[in-house]
Amino acid sequence: MEWIEDERVWNALDELMSHSWPYLKEFLDVMHEYRHEFNLTGNAVLFGVLGKMCLRYNELRHQKANPAPVCLQEALIAAQTDRRVQRLFSGFMEQGIDERVQQFREENA
């Protein structure tokens, strides 16, 4: 059996997302006031990944009664497409390209 077929996975995920969301939302609401004190990585992880993923999962699961696998898939997409996460990933890619260019220059100098 694969993890996606294990009912325990979905029950545990539902419990985690359902019970943690009110506390996470309260924390993120408070932290939003201080978001300018965090770098891009901190903002992307806190608000773009944790916040967006948990929010979207709960919206789809409890307000629209979707099955947990659909909710997880859509929640991951919501996190991946968050503008902060996109900026973070593009920064990583740019840094990787810059390092390769520098390496190429050094090897061919």
ZIRA-V903743 format. One record per residue. N is the residue number from 1. PHI is phi in radians with two decimals (999 if undefined). PSI is psi in degrees with one decimal (NA if undefined). OMEGA is omega as a letter, one per 20 degrees, with the letter a starting at -180 (none if undefined). Layout:
n=N phi=PHI psi=PSI omega=OMEGA
n=N phi=PHI psi=PSI omega=OMEGA
//
This chain:
n=1 phi=999 psi=140.5 omega=r
n=2 phi=-1.65 psi=161.8 omega=a
n=3 phi=-1.01 psi=-35.0 omega=a
n=4 phi=-1.18 psi=-19.3 omega=r
n=5 phi=-1.67 psi=-5.3 omega=a
n=6 phi=-1.54 psi=112.7 omega=a
n=7 phi=-1.03 psi=-29.2 omega=r
n=8 phi=-1.09 psi=-35.3 omega=r
n=9 phi=-1.04 psi=-49.0 omega=a
n=10 phi=-1.23 psi=-35.7 omega=r
n=11 phi=-1.14 psi=-43.5 omega=r
n=12 phi=-1.14 psi=-41.0 omega=r
n=13 phi=-1.10 psi=-44.7 omega=r
n=14 phi=-1.02 psi=-45.3 omega=r
n=15 phi=-1.07 psi=-47.9 omega=a
n=16 phi=-1.04 psi=-52.8 omega=a
n=17 phi=-1.16 psi=-42.2 omega=a
n=18 phi=-1.17 psi=-45.4 omega=a
n=19 phi=-1.41 psi=-28.6 omega=a
n=20 phi=-1.47 psi=-25.6 omega=a
n=21 phi=-0.99 psi=-48.0 omega=a
n=22 phi=-1.03 psi=-39.6 omega=a
n=23 phi=-1.27 psi=-40.4 omega=r
n=24 phi=-1.13 psi=-43.2 omega=r
n=25 phi=-1.06 psi=-44.2 omega=r
n=26 phi=-1.06 psi=-45.3 omega=r
n=27 phi=-1.07 psi=-47.1 omega=a
n=28 phi=-1.17 psi=-34.8 omega=r
n=29 phi=-1.07 psi=-42.1 omega=r
n=30 phi=-1.21 psi=-45.5 omega=a
n=31 phi=-1.18 psi=-25.6 omega=r
n=32 phi=-0.99 psi=-33.8 omega=r
n=33 phi=-1.06 psi=-26.5 omega=a
n=34 phi=-1.92 psi=13.3 omega=a
n=35 phi=-0.99 psi=-30.9 omega=a
n=36 phi=-1.19 psi=-13.8 omega=r
n=37 phi=-1.50 psi=-8.3 omega=a
n=38 phi=-1.78 psi=148.3 omega=r
n=39 phi=-1.33 psi=-179.3 omega=a
n=40 phi=-1.03 psi=-40.8 omega=a
n=41 phi=-1.07 psi=-47.0 omega=r
n=42 phi=-1.05 psi=-45.3 omega=r
n=43 phi=-1.15 psi=-41.1 omega=a
n=44 phi=-1.13 psi=-43.3 omega=a
n=45 phi=-1.22 psi=-49.6 omega=a
n=46 phi=-1.13 psi=-56.4 omega=a
n=47 phi=-1.61 psi=-38.9 omega=a
n=48 phi=-1.37 psi=-37.0 omega=a
n=49 phi=-1.71 psi=-66.3 omega=a
n=50 phi=-1.05 psi=-54.1 omega=a
n=51 phi=-1.12 psi=-51.3 omega=a
n=52 phi=-1.13 psi=-41.5 omega=a
n=53 phi=-1.15 psi=-47.2 omega=a
n=54 phi=-1.18 psi=-41.4 omega=r
n=55 phi=-1.04 psi=-51.1 omega=a
n=56 phi=-1.13 psi=-41.9 omega=r
n=57 phi=-1.01 psi=-49.7 omega=a
n=58 phi=-1.18 psi=-37.2 omega=r
n=59 phi=-1.02 psi=-48.9 omega=a
n=60 phi=-1.25 psi=-35.1 omega=a
n=61 phi=-1.36 psi=-44.8 omega=a
n=62 phi=-1.75 psi=-30.3 omega=r
n=63 phi=-1.56 psi=-28.5 omega=a
n=64 phi=-2.08 psi=1.3 omega=r
n=65 phi=0.95 psi=43.1 omega=r
n=66 phi=-1.44 psi=155.6 omega=r
n=67 phi=-1.19 psi=150.8 omega=a
n=68 phi=-0.97 psi=-42.9 omega=r
n=69 phi=-1.04 psi=-38.7 omega=r
n=70 phi=-1.15 psi=-42.5 omega=r
n=71 phi=-1.09 psi=-42.9 omega=r
n=72 phi=-1.11 psi=-46.5 omega=r
n=73 phi=-1.03 psi=-47.4 omega=a
n=74 phi=-1.19 psi=-34.8 omega=r
n=75 phi=-1.16 psi=-39.7 omega=r
n=76 phi=-1.15 psi=-39.5 omega=r
n=77 phi=-1.11 psi=-42.2 omega=r
n=78 phi=-1.06 psi=-40.3 omega=r
n=79 phi=-1.20 psi=-43.4 omega=a
n=80 phi=-1.14 psi=-30.5 omega=a
n=81 phi=-1.66 psi=1.7 omega=r
n=82 phi=-1.07 psi=138.1 omega=a
n=83 phi=-1.05 psi=-34.9 omega=r
n=84 phi=-1.19 psi=-41.5 omega=r
n=85 phi=-1.16 psi=-41.0 omega=r
n=86 phi=-1.07 psi=-43.0 omega=r
n=87 phi=-1.12 psi=-39.5 omega=r
n=88 phi=-1.10 psi=-48.2 omega=r
n=89 phi=-1.10 psi=-41.3 omega=a
n=90 phi=-1.16 psi=-33.8 omega=r
n=91 phi=-1.13 psi=-40.6 omega=r
n=92 phi=-1.10 psi=-43.1 omega=a
n=93 phi=-1.13 psi=-44.0 omega=r
n=94 phi=-1.07 psi=-42.5 omega=r
n=95 phi=-1.10 psi=-42.2 omega=r
n=96 phi=-1.10 psi=-41.7 omega=r
n=97 phi=-1.15 psi=-44.9 omega=r
n=98 phi=-1.02 psi=-41.1 omega=r
n=99 phi=-1.15 psi=-39.2 omega=r
n=100 phi=-1.17 psi=-41.2 omega=r
n=101 phi=-1.08 psi=-45.5 omega=r
n=102 phi=-1.08 psi=-42.2 omega=r
n=103 phi=-1.08 psi=-43.1 omega=r
n=104 phi=-1.07 psi=-44.1 omega=a
n=105 phi=-1.08 psi=-43.0 omega=a
n=106 phi=-1.16 psi=-37.3 omega=r
n=107 phi=-1.26 psi=-26.0 omega=a
n=108 phi=-1.90 psi=16.4 omega=a
n=109 phi=-1.48 psi=NA omega=none
//
